[in-house]
Amino acid sequence: MAKYATAVFAKYPVITITGPRQSGKTTLARSTFSEKPYANLENPVTRQFAEEDPVAFLGQYPQGAIIDEIQRVPGLLSYIQVIVDERRENGLFVLTGSHQFELMHGITQSLAGRTALLKLLPLSIAELATRFSLSVDEMLFRGFYPRIYDQDIAPDQAYGDYFETYVERDLRQLVNVKNLSLFQRFVKLCAGRCGQLLNLNSLANDTGISHSTAREWMSVLETSYIVFLLQPFQANIGKRLVKSPKIYFYDVGLASWLLGIEEERQIATHPLRGGLFENMCVMEALKYRYHRGKRSNLFFYRDSNGKEVDILYTKGEEILPIEVKSGQTITSAWFRNLESFRDLFSGKSCSKSCLVYAGDTEQVRQDVHVIRVFSLARCLEQL
């Protein structure tokens, strides 16, 4: 993303980098724009200065700056707007933030049309593969947060600390949760539905909360980059298609920890290994888009008869259907849903299809490109 960020900074006065906590936003900003001074609004002294005297605070940085966790002082955005409008220069401010809703609300109000928006998720499989030789189960267990690899932290400790920090700090800022144990149960139940259709009524009943509370909590998980909802593909093809999204986690390692997985060896026989593997593949495709400065173009297909394709990667009018299988032995049954989908969308709109699995051999079979999960980004690049 650094290359893209540098190029887009030359065209906008401000760039805003969002993403989960500890995904590497600060590292990206400081390493890519090392010539810019840095201010962290998590620092109480810095935050107080910015809140009480924003003009003097920004006056320290006549050539712009990197301002970390900008959502902590959203009022600064209006003053930044004044500066960029007066200066009429590109490449002034780099902003970072972890809360989508708060940050986007402020940007919509103050910096619309003045900032490029970048989303940085944790490491991709392709990035990890350049430094580490990991098995599929290792990735499902350890996840993709840089700190786990840079500091060699045990995943159970890292995700335990991460989630506790999120609940104690971010959650209390976003919503008033009176019963934290119920919220924790809600999140763990979400992990147990990884890769499944979202059913808020079921989640609410199993948690012991109202439907409206479940809807509010799900929105909070989305805006704080914990949960990602993959939307269903809609098309006028004379079939009843599902309208509910599917639920995934932005980091599969956090989902594994929430499921109570404490050792890598537990992954291989875990009943939700398929859902975790699918989660990892969906996120790899999403990272491919986000880390190139693009919006999500991902959907899934499922009709009322249960025929489903896990990922639809769209590009203009072209559709790349991607089936995901967590097994290592290719079977003919794996291709049936892809065949049905291609029959519905025959012609130019669906000229290719792909099957991602956990094995080691790549081949073209029944006109389907069968690839390892490590090759998914490369496959998307070729589309």
C-alpha positions as CSV (number, residue, x, y, z in Angstrom):
1,M,0.0,0.0,0.0
2,A,2.9,2.4,0.6
3,K,3.4,2.9,-3.2
4,Y,-0.2,3.7,-3.7
5,A,-0.3,6.0,-0.7
6,T,2.6,8.0,-2.0
7,A,1.0,8.4,-5.4
8,V,-2.4,9.4,-4.1
9,F,-0.8,11.9,-1.6
10,A,0.5,13.9,-4.5
11,K,-3.1,14.4,-5.7
12,Y,-4.9,15.2,-2.5
13,P,-4.2,17.6,0.4
14,V,-5.1,14.9,2.9
15,I,-5.1,11.1,3.0
16,T,-7.0,9.2,5.7
17,I,-5.9,5.7,6.7
18,T,-8.4,3.6,8.6
19,G,-8.4,0.0,9.7
20,P,-8.4,-2.2,12.8
21,R,-6.2,-1.3,15.8
22,Q,-2.6,-2.7,15.4
23,S,-3.1,-3.3,11.7
24,G,0.0,-1.2,11.0
25,K,-1.5,2.2,10.1
26,T,1.0,4.2,12.2
27,T,3.9,2.2,10.8
28,L,2.7,2.7,7.3
29,A,2.2,6.4,7.7
30,R,5.5,7.1,9.5
31,S,7.6,5.0,7.2
32,T,6.0,6.2,4.0
33,F,5.9,9.9,5.0
34,S,8.9,10.1,7.3
35,E,9.5,13.8,6.4
36,K,6.2,14.7,8.2
37,P,6.1,15.5,11.9
38,Y,4.0,13.2,14.0
39,A,1.3,13.8,16.6
40,N,-0.5,11.0,18.5
41,L,-3.9,12.0,19.9
42,E,-3.9,9.0,22.2
43,N,-1.4,11.0,24.2
44,P,-3.5,12.8,26.9
45,V,-1.3,15.9,26.8
46,T,-1.4,16.1,23.0
47,R,-5.1,15.5,22.9
48,Q,-5.8,18.2,25.5
49,F,-3.8,20.7,23.5
50,A,-5.6,19.8,20.3
51,E,-9.0,20.1,22.0
52,E,-8.4,23.3,23.9
53,D,-6.5,25.3,21.2
54,P,-6.8,23.6,17.8
55,V,-5.4,26.7,15.9
56,A,-2.2,26.7,18.0
57,F,-1.9,22.9,17.8
58,L,-2.1,22.9,14.0
59,G,0.0,26.0,13.8
60,Q,3.0,23.8,14.9
61,Y,2.8,22.1,11.5
62,P,2.9,24.7,8.8
63,Q,3.8,22.0,6.2
64,G,1.3,19.5,7.5
65,A,1.7,16.4,9.7
66,I,0.8,12.9,10.5
67,I,-2.0,13.0,13.0
68,D,-2.7,9.6,14.6
69,E,-6.2,8.5,15.9
70,I,-7.9,11.7,14.6
71,Q,-11.3,10.5,15.8
72,R,-10.2,11.3,19.3
73,V,-10.5,15.0,18.5
74,P,-13.0,15.1,15.6
75,G,-13.2,18.9,15.9
76,L,-9.8,19.2,14.4
77,L,-11.2,18.2,11.0
78,S,-13.0,21.5,10.5
79,Y,-9.8,23.4,11.2
80,I,-7.8,21.2,8.8
81,Q,-10.5,21.9,6.2
82,V,-9.8,25.6,6.6
83,I,-6.1,25.1,6.2
84,V,-6.3,23.0,3.1
85,D,-8.8,25.3,1.5
86,E,-6.5,28.3,2.1
87,R,-3.3,26.6,1.1
88,R,-4.6,24.8,-2.0
89,E,-1.7,22.4,-1.9
90,N,-1.6,18.6,-2.0
91,G,0.4,16.4,0.4
92,L,-0.3,18.2,3.7
93,F,-1.9,15.9,6.3
94,V,-1.9,12.2,6.9
95,L,-4.7,11.1,9.2
96,T,-5.3,7.7,10.8
97,G,-8.2,6.3,12.7
98,S,-9.6,3.1,14.0
99,H,-13.4,3.8,14.3
100,Q,-15.1,3.8,10.9
101,F,-18.4,5.5,12.0
102,E,-16.9,8.4,14.0
103,L,-14.2,9.0,11.5
104,M,-16.3,8.9,8.4
105,H,-19.0,11.1,10.0
106,G,-16.4,13.8,10.6
107,I,-14.8,13.4,7.2
108,T,-18.2,13.6,5.5
109,Q,-18.9,16.8,7.3
110,S,-15.5,18.5,6.9
111,L,-13.2,16.9,4.4
112,A,-15.5,15.5,1.6
113,G,-13.6,15.8,-1.7
114,R,-10.4,16.8,0.1
115,T,-9.1,13.5,1.3
116,A,-8.3,10.1,-0.2
117,L,-9.6,7.2,1.9
118,L,-7.4,4.1,2.4
119,K,-8.2,1.0,4.4
120,L,-5.4,-1.0,5.9
121,L,-6.2,-4.5,7.2
122,P,-3.7,-6.8,8.9
123,L,-1.1,-8.6,6.8
124,S,-2.2,-10.5,3.7
125,I,-1.1,-14.1,3.0
126,A,1.0,-12.8,0.1
127,E,2.8,-10.4,2.5
128,L,3.4,-13.1,5.2
129,A,4.7,-15.6,2.6
130,T,7.6,-13.2,1.8
131,R,9.0,-13.6,5.3
132,F,7.6,-16.8,6.8
133,S,6.9,-20.3,5.7
134,L,3.5,-21.1,7.3
135,S,1.1,-23.9,6.9
136,V,-2.7,-23.2,6.4
137,D,-3.4,-24.3,9.9
138,E,-0.7,-22.0,11.3
139,M,-2.3,-19.1,9.6
140,L,-5.7,-20.0,10.8
141,F,-4.4,-20.2,14.3
142,R,-2.0,-17.2,14.4
143,G,-4.0,-14.8,12.2
144,F,-2.4,-11.9,10.5
145,Y,-1.7,-9.1,13.0
146,P,1.9,-7.8,12.4
147,R,2.7,-7.6,16.1
148,I,2.2,-11.4,16.6
149,Y,5.0,-12.0,14.1
150,D,7.3,-9.0,14.8
151,Q,7.3,-9.7,18.5
152,D,6.7,-13.5,18.4
153,I,3.8,-13.2,20.7
154,A,1.7,-16.3,21.5
155,P,-1.7,-15.9,19.7
156,D,-3.8,-16.7,22.8
157,Q,-2.0,-13.9,24.7
158,A,-2.1,-11.4,21.8
159,Y,-5.8,-11.9,21.1
160,G,-6.7,-12.0,24.7
161,D,-5.0,-8.7,25.3
162,Y,-6.5,-7.3,22.0
163,F,-10.0,-8.2,22.8
164,E,-9.8,-7.0,26.4
165,T,-8.4,-3.7,25.3
166,Y,-11.1,-3.4,22.7
167,V,-13.9,-4.1,25.2
168,E,-12.5,-1.8,27.9
169,R,-11.6,1.1,25.7
170,D,-13.1,1.2,22.2
171,L,-16.4,-0.4,23.0
172,R,-17.1,2.0,25.9
173,Q,-16.5,4.9,23.5
174,L,-18.9,3.5,20.8
175,V,-21.8,2.3,22.8
176,N,-23.1,2.0,26.3
177,V,-22.9,-1.7,27.1
178,K,-24.3,-2.4,30.6
179,N,-23.4,-6.1,30.7
180,L,-20.0,-6.8,29.3
181,S,-20.3,-10.5,29.8
182,L,-23.3,-10.6,27.5
183,F,-21.4,-8.6,24.9
184,Q,-18.5,-11.0,25.1
185,R,-20.9,-13.9,24.7
186,F,-22.4,-12.2,21.7
187,V,-19.0,-11.9,20.0
188,K,-18.1,-15.5,20.7
189,L,-21.4,-16.6,19.2
190,C,-20.6,-14.6,16.1
191,A,-17.3,-16.5,15.8
192,G,-19.3,-19.7,16.0
193,R,-21.3,-18.6,13.0
194,C,-18.2,-17.7,10.9
195,G,-19.0,-18.2,7.2
196,Q,-22.7,-18.6,7.8
197,L,-25.7,-16.4,7.0
198,L,-26.3,-13.7,9.6
199,N,-29.4,-14.4,11.6
200,L,-29.8,-11.7,14.2
201,N,-32.9,-13.3,15.8
202,S,-30.9,-16.4,16.5
203,L,-28.0,-14.5,17.8
204,A,-30.2,-12.4,20.1
205,N,-32.0,-15.4,21.4
206,D,-28.8,-17.4,22.1
207,T,-27.2,-14.4,23.8
208,G,-30.3,-13.4,25.8
209,I,-30.7,-9.9,24.4
210,S,-33.3,-8.1,22.3
211,H,-33.2,-8.0,18.5
212,S,-32.6,-4.3,18.5
213,T,-29.6,-4.7,20.9
214,A,-28.2,-7.5,18.7
215,R,-28.5,-5.2,15.7
216,E,-26.8,-2.3,17.5
217,W,-24.0,-4.6,18.7
218,M,-23.5,-6.0,15.2
219,S,-23.2,-2.4,13.9
220,V,-20.6,-1.7,16.5
221,L,-18.5,-4.8,15.6
222,E,-18.6,-3.6,11.9
223,T,-17.6,0.0,12.6
224,S,-14.7,-1.1,14.9
225,Y,-13.3,-3.5,12.3
226,I,-14.0,-6.7,14.2
227,V,-16.7,-8.2,11.9
228,F,-17.2,-8.0,8.2
229,L,-20.5,-8.7,6.5
230,L,-20.3,-10.0,3.0
231,Q,-23.4,-9.0,1.0
232,P,-25.3,-11.4,-1.2
233,F,-25.2,-11.0,-5.0
234,Q,-28.5,-9.8,-6.5
235,A,-29.4,-10.4,-10.1
236,N,-32.6,-10.8,-12.1
237,I,-32.2,-14.4,-13.1
238,G,-35.6,-15.8,-12.2
239,K,-34.4,-17.4,-9.0
240,R,-35.0,-16.6,-5.4
241,L,-31.8,-15.4,-3.9
242,V,-31.0,-15.0,-0.2
243,K,-31.0,-11.4,1.1
244,S,-29.0,-11.9,4.3
245,P,-25.3,-11.3,4.4
246,K,-22.7,-13.7,5.6
247,I,-20.6,-13.0,8.7
248,Y,-16.8,-13.1,8.8
249,F,-14.1,-11.6,11.0
250,Y,-11.5,-9.2,9.8
251,D,-8.9,-11.4,11.3
252,V,-9.3,-15.2,11.4
253,G,-6.9,-15.5,14.3
254,L,-9.2,-13.5,16.5
255,A,-12.1,-15.8,15.4
256,S,-10.1,-18.9,16.3
257,W,-9.3,-17.4,19.7
258,L,-12.9,-16.6,20.4
259,L,-13.8,-20.2,19.5
260,G,-11.5,-21.3,22.4
261,I,-8.7,-22.7,20.2
262,E,-5.5,-22.6,22.2
263,E,-3.1,-24.7,20.1
264,E,-2.5,-25.0,16.4
265,R,-3.1,-28.8,16.4
266,Q,-6.7,-28.1,17.4
267,I,-7.4,-26.4,14.1
268,A,-7.1,-29.6,12.0
269,T,-10.0,-31.4,13.7
270,H,-12.1,-28.4,14.7
271,P,-15.7,-28.6,13.3
272,L,-15.5,-24.9,12.1
273,R,-12.2,-25.3,10.3
274,G,-14.1,-24.9,7.0
275,G,-15.6,-21.7,8.1
276,L,-12.3,-20.4,9.3
277,F,-10.6,-21.3,6.0
278,E,-13.4,-19.6,4.1
279,N,-13.0,-16.5,6.4
280,M,-9.3,-16.3,5.5
281,C,-9.9,-16.5,1.8
282,V,-12.6,-13.8,1.9
283,M,-10.3,-11.5,3.8
284,E,-7.4,-12.2,1.4
285,A,-9.6,-11.0,-1.5
286,L,-10.7,-8.0,0.5
287,K,-7.1,-7.1,1.4
288,Y,-6.2,-7.4,-2.3
289,R,-8.7,-4.6,-3.0
290,Y,-8.2,-2.4,0.1
291,H,-4.4,-2.4,0.0
292,R,-4.6,-1.1,-3.6
293,G,-6.9,1.8,-2.6
294,K,-10.0,0.1,-4.1
295,R,-13.5,-0.5,-2.6
296,S,-14.9,-3.9,-1.9
297,N,-16.3,-5.6,-5.0
298,L,-17.0,-8.9,-3.2
299,F,-20.3,-10.8,-2.9
300,F,-21.5,-14.3,-2.5
301,Y,-24.2,-16.2,-4.4
302,R,-26.8,-18.4,-2.8
303,D,-30.3,-19.3,-4.0
304,S,-33.3,-20.7,-2.2
305,N,-32.3,-24.3,-3.2
306,G,-29.0,-23.9,-1.3
307,K,-26.7,-23.7,-4.3
308,E,-23.9,-21.4,-3.3
309,V,-20.7,-19.9,-4.6
310,D,-18.5,-18.5,-1.7
311,I,-17.0,-15.5,-3.4
312,L,-18.0,-13.5,-6.4
313,Y,-15.2,-11.1,-7.4
314,T,-16.7,-8.5,-9.8
315,K,-14.9,-6.2,-12.2
316,G,-17.2,-4.1,-14.3
317,E,-19.6,-6.5,-15.8
318,E,-17.3,-9.4,-15.5
319,I,-17.7,-11.9,-12.6
320,L,-15.1,-14.3,-11.2
321,P,-16.9,-17.0,-9.2
322,I,-14.6,-18.5,-6.5
323,E,-15.4,-21.6,-4.6
324,V,-13.6,-22.3,-1.3
325,K,-12.8,-25.7,0.0
326,S,-10.7,-26.4,3.1
327,G,-9.8,-30.0,2.1
328,Q,-6.6,-31.1,0.5
329,T,-8.1,-33.8,-1.8
330,I,-9.9,-32.5,-4.9
331,T,-13.2,-34.2,-5.6
332,S,-15.7,-33.8,-8.5
333,A,-18.4,-32.7,-6.1
334,W,-16.5,-29.5,-5.4
335,F,-17.2,-28.2,-8.9
336,R,-21.0,-28.6,-9.0
337,N,-21.9,-25.2,-7.7
338,L,-19.4,-23.5,-10.0
339,E,-20.9,-25.3,-13.0
340,S,-24.5,-24.3,-12.0
341,F,-23.4,-20.7,-11.6
342,R,-21.6,-20.6,-14.9
343,D,-24.7,-22.1,-16.7
344,L,-26.7,-19.2,-15.3
345,F,-24.2,-16.5,-16.2
346,S,-22.7,-18.0,-19.4
347,G,-21.0,-15.7,-21.9
348,K,-18.8,-12.7,-21.3
349,S,-20.0,-12.0,-17.7
350,C,-18.5,-15.2,-16.4
351,S,-15.7,-16.5,-18.6
352,K,-13.4,-17.8,-15.8
353,S,-13.9,-19.6,-12.5
354,C,-11.6,-20.5,-9.6
355,L,-11.5,-23.0,-6.8
356,V,-9.3,-22.3,-3.8
357,Y,-8.3,-25.2,-1.5
358,A,-5.9,-26.2,1.2
359,G,-3.8,-28.5,-0.9
360,D,-0.5,-28.1,-2.7
361,T,-1.2,-28.9,-6.4
362,E,-2.5,-26.4,-8.9
363,Q,-4.2,-27.4,-12.0
364,V,-7.0,-26.6,-14.5
365,R,-9.8,-29.1,-14.1
366,Q,-13.2,-29.0,-15.8
367,D,-12.3,-25.5,-17.0
368,V,-11.8,-24.3,-13.4
369,H,-8.5,-23.0,-12.2
370,V,-7.7,-24.9,-9.0
371,I,-5.3,-23.0,-6.9
372,R,-3.6,-23.0,-3.5
373,V,-4.7,-20.3,-1.0
374,F,-1.2,-18.8,-1.3
375,S,-2.0,-18.0,-5.0
376,L,-5.3,-16.2,-4.5
377,A,-3.9,-12.7,-4.8
378,R,-2.0,-13.7,-7.9
379,C,-5.2,-15.1,-9.4
380,L,-7.1,-11.9,-8.8
381,E,-4.2,-9.9,-10.3
382,Q,-4.6,-11.8,-13.5
383,L,-8.3,-11.0,-13.9
